Amino acid sequence: MTPLADRIAHTIRQDVKSMHGYAIQDSRGLIKLDAMENPFVLPPALQRSLGERLGRVAINRYPVQSSVDVVAALSRHVQLPAGCKLILGNGSDELIDILSVACNVPGATMLAPVPGFVMYALSAQLRGLSFVGVPLTSEFELDEAAMLAAIEQHRPALTYIAYPNNPTANLFDDAIIDRIVAAVGAQQGLVVFDEAYQPFSSRSWMQRMAQHPHVLVLRTLSKFGLAGVRLGYLCGAAALIDEIDKVRPPYNISVLNAEATLFALEHADEYERQAQLLCQERSQLQHQLHALPGVTAFPSEANMILVRVPDARACFEGMKKRGVLVKHIAGLHPLLANCLRLTVGTPEENTAMLAALKDSL
């Protein structure tokens, strides 16, 4: 064993050494449809305006007032209910981690349906919480009986409901969710609605949150069109947010991220136009996918579509050879056998994706 290997063996946690890092695919030279990004860039006039604005930012100062301004602007943008507050994160990933730190009381458990967003389980592992994953049904719906039984048995401090879900892209049944929210509340836990795909969804818990003090709403501006800016926000009852905010790192949002966010919110109509176009493209894609023999396209309320094909690995590699990168997710969970996740792109990108899929089946 080399000296460095010996040092690693003595200083790095065993579970960290045993885990795999978050996989990010090399997309150079490919049509990138693997990460649910907004494919549209700003019009040239807005690009110039943003560049000039960022050039005037005082990058020599810590971000204090800029973060305050973003909180105020986002509160107005989402019509934050009375009695609620929001805090900012460097993407929603940081806020998931902050929640794990704040809620890590002795014996704390985190619960979520699976397959779901991988960062829930990863955050629980790294912060020392137990993670309980409750499998969805074969149609990717919530298994109400299993969820309620798990809540009663484990009394989770945090229960995540991705709304819509990632990677399945569907919204769960609201009647079942209501009973889950009530059950978690009766056990003194918190429910976090992860609304990362809210720009493309027909329903939200933002306004309902005010009637349920134990409910938090987590969002990101990544799907809004700012994936490169890394800005997430967590909303909830003011007293609860104040407690969670105590573990947020100071100055966690850069002045450049903050200024870009303020600019985007001032031009929210442009991003809304883009979201509407992506929803239209999603509908057309689903119609075309349903016509392909051997392909099952599942319902979507996000900017992605989950499909099952006869051989997901062969399709993924075939599409990549044809210049289109999607996400092969069959290995994430047994329910996702032979599944690919397709990001909705521009009309031209979607045409290329469909052609590559047809040729790769």
C-alpha positions in Angstrom: 0.0 0.0 0.0 1.4 3.4 -0.9 1.7 6.2 1.7 -1.3 8.1 0.2 -3.4 4.9 -0.1 -2.6 4.2 3.6 -3.6 7.8 4.5 -6.9 7.5 2.6 -7.6 4.2 4.3 -7.2 5.8 7.7 -9.0 9.1 7.1 -11.8 8.6 4.5 -15.1 7.0 5.7 -15.6 3.4 4.6 -19.0 4.1 3.2 -17.7 7.0 1.1 -14.9 4.8 -0.3 -17.5 2.2 -1.2 -19.9 4.5 -3.0 -19.9 5.8 -6.6 -19.8 9.5 -7.4 -22.8 11.1 -9.1 -22.4 10.2 -12.8 -22.3 13.0 -15.3 -22.1 11.9 -18.9 -19.7 13.4 -21.4 -22.0 15.2 -23.9 -19.3 16.8 -26.1 -20.4 16.6 -29.8 -23.9 15.2 -28.9 -27.4 16.5 -28.7 -27.7 16.7 -25.0 -31.1 15.3 -23.8 -30.1 13.6 -20.6 -30.4 16.1 -17.8 -33.8 17.9 -18.1 -32.2 21.2 -18.9 -34.1 24.0 -20.7 -32.6 23.8 -24.2 -33.3 27.5 -25.1 -30.8 30.3 -24.8 -31.8 33.9 -24.3 -32.4 36.2 -27.3 -29.3 38.2 -28.3 -30.6 41.4 -26.9 -31.2 39.9 -23.5 -27.8 38.2 -23.6 -26.2 41.6 -24.1 -28.3 43.2 -21.4 -27.4 40.4 -18.9 -23.7 40.6 -19.7 -23.6 44.3 -19.1 -25.5 43.9 -15.9 -23.2 41.2 -14.5 -20.2 43.4 -15.4 -21.4 46.0 -13.0 -21.8 43.6 -10.0 -19.5 44.3 -7.0 -17.7 40.9 -7.0 -15.3 42.3 -4.5 -18.0 42.3 -1.8 -19.7 39.4 0.0 -23.3 38.7 -1.2 -25.5 40.2 1.4 -28.1 42.6 -0.1 -28.2 40.6 -3.4 -29.5 37.5 -1.5 -32.0 39.7 0.3 -33.2 41.1 -3.0 -33.6 37.6 -4.5 -35.6 36.4 -1.6 -38.0 39.3 -2.0 -38.2 38.9 -5.8 -38.9 35.1 -5.5 -41.4 35.6 -2.8 -43.4 37.9 -5.1 -42.9 35.7 -8.1 -44.3 32.5 -6.5 -46.9 34.5 -4.5 -45.6 33.1 -1.3 -48.5 32.6 1.2 -48.9 34.9 4.2 -47.0 33.5 7.2 -44.4 31.8 5.1 -40.8 32.5 4.3 -38.2 31.1 1.9 -34.4 30.6 2.0 -32.0 30.2 -0.9 -29.7 27.3 -1.7 -26.9 26.6 -4.2 -29.3 24.5 -6.2 -31.9 22.3 -4.5 -29.2 19.8 -3.7 -27.7 22.1 -1.1 -31.2 22.6 0.5 -31.7 18.8 0.7 -28.4 18.6 2.5 -29.4 21.5 4.8 -32.6 19.8 5.7 -30.7 16.6 6.5 -28.4 18.6 8.9 -31.3 20.5 10.5 -33.5 17.5 11.0 -30.9 15.0 12.2 -32.3 14.4 15.6 -31.2 11.1 17.3 -32.6 8.1 15.4 -33.9 10.3 12.6 -35.2 8.6 9.4 -35.8 10.0 5.9 -38.5 8.4 3.8 -39.3 8.7 0.1 -41.0 6.7 -2.7 -38.6 4.9 -5.0 -37.5 5.1 -7.7 -37.1 8.8 -7.0 -34.4 11.5 -6.9 -31.1 9.9 -5.9 -30.0 12.9 -3.7 -32.5 12.1 -1.0 -30.9 8.7 -0.1 -27.4 10.1 -0.7 -27.9 13.0 1.6 -29.4 10.7 4.3 -26.3 8.4 4.0 -23.8 11.2 4.2 -25.5 13.0 7.1 -26.1 9.9 9.2 -29.9 9.5 8.8 -31.6 6.2 8.1 -33.2 6.1 4.6 -36.4 4.2 3.9 -37.4 3.8 0.3 -41.0 2.7 -0.4 -41.4 1.2 -3.9 -44.0 2.7 -6.2 -46.5 0.4 -7.9 -45.7 -1.1 -11.3 -47.5 1.9 -12.9 -45.3 4.3 -10.9 -48.1 5.4 -8.6 -47.8 5.7 -4.8 -48.4 2.5 -2.9 -50.7 4.0 -0.3 -50.8 1.1 2.1 -47.0 0.6 2.0 -46.4 4.4 2.5 -48.7 4.6 5.5 -47.3 1.5 7.0 -43.7 2.8 6.6 -44.7 6.1 8.2 -46.3 4.4 11.2 -43.3 2.1 11.6 -40.4 4.5 11.1 -41.9 7.8 12.1 -39.8 9.7 9.6 -38.5 13.2 10.4 -38.5 14.0 6.7 -40.7 12.6 4.0 -39.9 13.6 0.4 -42.5 13.6 -2.3 -41.2 14.7 -5.7 -44.1 16.4 -7.5 -43.7 15.5 -10.4 -41.5 12.6 -9.7 -38.0 12.1 -11.1 -37.3 9.9 -13.1 -40.9 8.8 -13.8 -42.2 12.4 -14.6 -45.7 11.8 -13.2 -47.8 13.5 -10.6 -49.1 11.3 -7.8 -52.8 11.0 -6.8 -53.7 13.9 -4.6 -56.1 12.0 -2.5 -53.4 9.5 -1.5 -51.0 12.4 -0.9 -53.5 14.1 1.4 -53.6 11.0 3.6 -49.8 10.7 3.6 -49.4 14.4 4.6 -51.9 13.8 7.4 -50.1 10.6 8.6 -46.7 12.3 8.7 -48.2 15.3 10.5 -49.7 12.9 13.2 -46.2 11.5 13.7 -44.7 15.0 14.2 -42.6 14.8 10.9 -42.1 17.1 8.0 -43.2 16.6 4.4 -41.1 18.1 1.6 -42.7 18.6 -1.8 -39.9 18.7 -4.3 -41.3 20.8 -7.2 -38.2 20.9 -9.4 -40.4 20.6 -12.5 -43.1 23.1 -11.5 -42.8 25.1 -14.8 -44.2 22.1 -16.7 -46.7 20.8 -14.1 -50.4 21.4 -13.8 -50.5 21.3 -9.9 -48.5 22.7 -7.0 -48.5 22.6 -3.2 -47.2 26.2 -2.9 -50.6 27.7 -1.9 -51.8 24.7 0.0 -48.7 24.8 2.1 -50.0 27.6 4.3 -52.8 25.3 5.7 -50.2 22.6 6.6 -47.4 24.0 8.9 -45.4 20.7 8.6 -45.3 21.0 4.8 -42.3 22.5 2.9 -42.0 23.2 -0.8 -38.6 22.9 -2.4 -38.0 24.3 -5.9 -35.1 25.0 -8.2 -34.6 27.5 -11.1 -32.7 24.9 -13.0 -35.7 23.8 -15.0 -36.9 27.3 -15.3 -33.9 27.9 -17.5 -31.1 28.7 -15.1 -29.4 25.3 -14.6 -26.0 27.0 -14.9 -26.8 29.5 -12.2 -27.5 27.0 -9.4 -30.3 28.6 -7.5 -32.8 26.7 -5.4 -35.3 27.8 -2.7 -37.2 26.2 0.2 -40.5 27.6 1.3 -42.5 27.0 4.5 -44.0 28.3 7.7 -41.9 31.3 8.9 -41.0 29.8 12.3 -39.9 26.5 10.7 -37.8 28.2 7.9 -36.1 30.4 10.6 -34.9 27.2 12.4 -33.7 25.5 9.2 -31.9 28.7 8.1 -29.6 28.5 11.1 -27.6 25.7 9.4 -27.4 27.4 6.0 -23.8 28.4 5.2 -23.3 32.2 5.2 -22.9 33.7 1.7 -24.0 30.5 0.0 -25.4 32.4 -3.1 -22.8 34.3 -5.1 -23.5 37.9 -6.3 -23.4 36.7 -9.9 -25.9 33.9 -9.3 -28.1 36.4 -7.4 -27.9 39.1 -10.2 -28.6 36.5 -12.9 -31.7 35.3 -11.0 -33.0 38.8 -10.5 -32.5 39.4 -14.3 -34.4 36.2 -15.1 -37.3 37.1 -12.8 -37.6 40.5 -14.5 -37.9 38.6 -17.8 -40.1 35.8 -16.5 -42.4 36.2 -19.5 -39.6 34.9 -21.8 -39.0 31.8 -19.6 -42.8 31.2 -19.5 -42.9 31.3 -23.3 -40.1 28.7 -23.3 -41.9 26.5 -20.8 -45.1 26.6 -22.9 -43.3 25.6 -26.0 -41.6 22.7 -24.2 -45.1 21.5 -22.9 -46.3 21.6 -26.5 -43.3 19.6 -27.6 -43.8 17.1 -24.8 -47.4 16.5 -26.0 -46.2 15.9 -29.6 -43.4 13.7 -28.5 -45.7 11.5 -26.4 -48.1 11.1 -29.4 -45.2 10.1 -31.6 -43.7 7.8 -29.0 -47.0 6.0 -28.6 -47.0 5.2 -32.3 -43.6 3.3 -32.1 -43.9 -0.4 -31.8 -42.4 -1.9 -28.7 -42.2 1.5 -26.9 -44.2 2.4 -23.8 -44.2 6.1 -23.0 -45.5 7.0 -19.5 -47.5 10.1 -18.6 -45.4 13.2 -17.9 -45.9 16.5 -16.2 -42.2 17.4 -16.4 -39.8 18.3 -19.2 -38.9 14.6 -19.6 -40.6 11.4 -20.7 -39.9 8.0 -19.3 -40.0 5.2 -21.9 -39.7 1.5 -21.8 -38.1 -0.2 -24.8 -37.3 -3.9 -25.5 -33.6 -3.4 -24.9 -32.7 -0.1 -23.1 -28.9 -0.6 -23.2 -28.9 -1.3 -27.0 -31.2 1.7 -27.6 -29.1 4.0 -25.4 -25.9 3.0 -27.2 -27.5 3.2 -30.6 -28.9 6.7 -30.0 -25.5 7.8 -28.7 -23.8 6.5 -31.9 -26.3 8.6 -33.8 -25.4 11.7 -31.9 -28.2 11.9 -29.3 -27.5 11.5 -25.6 -30.3 10.4 -23.3 -30.3 8.8 -19.8 -30.1 5.1 -19.4 -31.8 4.5 -16.0 -32.6 0.8 -16.1 -30.1 0.0 -13.4 -31.4 2.5 -10.9 -34.3 0.4 -9.6 -36.0 -2.9 -10.7 -39.2 -1.1 -11.6 -37.2 0.8 -14.2 -36.2 -2.3 -16.2 -35.4 -1.4 -19.8 -36.3 2.3 -19.3 -34.8 5.4 -20.8 -35.4 9.0 -19.7 -35.8 11.4 -22.6 -35.4 15.2 -22.0 -37.8 17.3 -24.0 -35.6 19.5 -26.3 -36.1 22.0 -29.0 -38.3 20.9 -32.0 -35.1 20.2 -34.0 -33.6 18.2 -31.2 -36.8 16.2 -30.6 -36.9 15.3 -34.3 -33.4 14.0 -34.1 -34.1 12.1 -30.9 -37.1 10.3 -32.4 -35.2 9.4 -35.5 -32.3 8.0 -33.4 -34.7 6.1 -31.2 -36.5 4.5 -34.2 -33.2 3.5 -35.8 -31.9 2.0 -32.5 -34.9 -0.1 -31.6 
